[in-house]
Amino acid sequence: MLDENSLLIKSLNDEAQRQFLNQYTPKIGDEINIKCVRFSNEYVQNNELSNSPEKFFHDSSWKKSLSKQKQVVNDILRVLNEIWNNPIYSMNGDNLKILNENTYFVDVINPILRATLKGIDCYNTYLTVAEMQSVASQFRKNNFSDYSQIGNKPDAMFALFYKKKYELLYIESSRVCCTIQKTKDDYLKLWRYCNDGISWIYNSCLPPKNQFCLLGVQIYGWTTIHLNVLMKDSNDINCYFTLYESEIPLTPCEGNVIVKLITLLLTLRNILIVNISQLKNELIKLNKRIKNNSSNTVSTPKKKKRRKNKEEKDERKSDENKV
């Protein structure tokens, strides 16, 4: 067998080596090269949040234009089309029981989430789907323990990163066919995640009450999806409730089922847009206050200690001896 490191290949002239190594590699066009360079030059990573973003409020209105919503809906429908064309999900219920939780999440839940969250403040937010540790859960555990503990790990999270991580959405998903006990356990998990998350955020800054919440998405049973909300009211009471419920159709279905799912996903996206704007504005104000306080703090000069002259001491002692 000949490979690129073979002595025979290395002994060839440059043109012959190129023919051996690059015969399957077409040349990239100039337009693609220009497009890549332009993308690199135009990309600005806005990690410092120097300017305050637009501030939205929960007032039962859509925060993005109809054309933007249509783009999101088209992306979600493309995902549904791929799911419907997947022969695995056209099988009967007995065959679907063999599918594990990870397969269902990778094939169905992850693509739908990414299509829904696409374009939401892409500079400072990200979706994790690898069961990463919740920093809010770890913070709560370590507050009640004398030693460091590991936080719980949701199936997926959507978070904002500014100086540190702020978790805004938790997702728990089960297999297509799951037990009633698993459903109850996941519900309690989500409640705990959201409770830890809102405590973590209000420990860092103070978003306006009734205008900020955390979201928990639970997928269970035969493709049922719940959108749960936890918010802190004006009396500092955490309120947790189910806002929407829908199905994720794995096979072709009637249009009203799709409308219900799209409504849930667009509502989830809309709530996150408001929450991100509220949290960002509060974090920016907090950061400015910290900078102003540090710049206005005047350090008082330390008083210099008077050093006693050793010679004077000696002279005094000698005078006393003479007397």
Long-range contacts (C-beta under 8 A, 24 or more apart in sequence): 45-123, 46-123, 46-124, 47-123, 47-124, 47-162, 49-124, 49-162, 49-280, 49-283, 49-284, 49-287, 52-280, 52-281, 52-284, 53-121, 53-276, 53-277, 53-280, 53-281, 54-277, 55-277, 55-278, 55-281, 56-273, 56-274, 56-277, 56-278, 57-211, 57-274, 57-278, 58-210, 58-211, 58-213, 58-271, 58-274, 62-266, 62-270, 63-270, 63-273, 63-274, 64-270, 64-273, 68-119, 69-266, 71-119, 72-115, 72-116, 72-118, 72-119, 72-265, 72-266, 72-269, 73-262, 73-266, 75-115, 75-116, 75-118, 76-112, 76-115, 76-116, 76-261, 76-262, 76-265, 77-258, 78-115, 79-111, 79-112, 79-115, 80-112, 80-249, 80-258, 82-111, 83-107, 83-108, 83-111, 83-250, 84-249, 84-250, 84-251, 84-252, 89-250, 89-251, 90-251, 93-177, 96-176, 96-177, 97-175, 97-176, 97-177, 99-175, 99-176, 100-175, 101-173, 101-174, 101-175, 104-173, 104-175, 104-176, 105-129, 105-155, 105-156, 105-173, 108-223, 108-248, 108-250, 109-156, 109-171, 109-173, 109-219, 109-248, 110-156, 112-248, 112-265, 113-156, 113-158, 113-171, 116-265, 116-266, 116-268, 116-269, 117-158, 117-269, 117-272, 120-269, 120-272, 120-273, 120-276, 121-160, 121-273, 121-276, 124-160, 124-161, 124-162, 124-280, 125-158, 125-159, 125-160, 125-161, 125-168, 125-276, 126-158, 126-159, 126-161, 127-156, 127-157, 127-158, 128-156, 128-157, 128-158, 128-159, 129-155, 129-156, 131-155, 131-156, 132-157, 134-167, 134-170, 134-193, 134-196, 134-197, 135-164, 135-165, 135-167, 135-200, 136-167, 136-193, 136-196, 136-197, 136-199, 136-200, 136-201, 137-192, 137-193, 137-196, 139-196, 139-199, 139-200, 139-203, 140-196, 140-199, 140-200, 152-189, 152-192, 152-193, 154-189, 154-190, 154-193, 158-272, 160-276, 160-279, 160-280, 162-280, 162-283, 163-283, 163-287, 164-204, 166-200, 166-201, 166-204, 166-279, 167-193, 167-197, 167-200, 167-214, 168-197, 168-214, 168-215, 168-272, 168-275, 168-276, 168-279, 169-214, 169-215, 169-216, 169-217, 169-268, 169-272, 170-194, 170-197, 170-214, 170-215, 170-216, 170-217, 171-216, 171-217, 171-218, 171-219, 172-216, 172-217, 172-218, 172-219, 173-218, 173-219, 173-220, 174-219, 174-220, 174-221, 176-222, 176-223, 176-250, 177-221, 177-222, 178-220, 178-221, 182-220, 183-218, 183-220, 183-221, 186-218, 186-220, 187-218, 190-216, 190-217, 190-218, 190-228, 191-216, 191-228, 191-230, 191-240, 194-228, 194-230, 194-240, 195-230, 195-238, 195-240, 197-230, 198-230, 198-231, 198-232, 198-238, 201-279, 202-232, 204-283, 204-286, 205-279, 205-282, 205-283, 205-286, 206-282, 207-275, 207-278, 207-279, 207-282, 208-278, 209-233, 209-234, 209-236, 210-234, 211-274, 211-278, 212-275, 212-278, 212-279, 213-271, 213-275, 214-275, 215-268, 215-271, 215-272, 215-275, 217-268, 219-248, 222-247, 223-247, 223-248, 223-249, 223-250, 224-248, 225-261, 225-264, 227-264, 227-267, 227-268, 229-271, 243-267
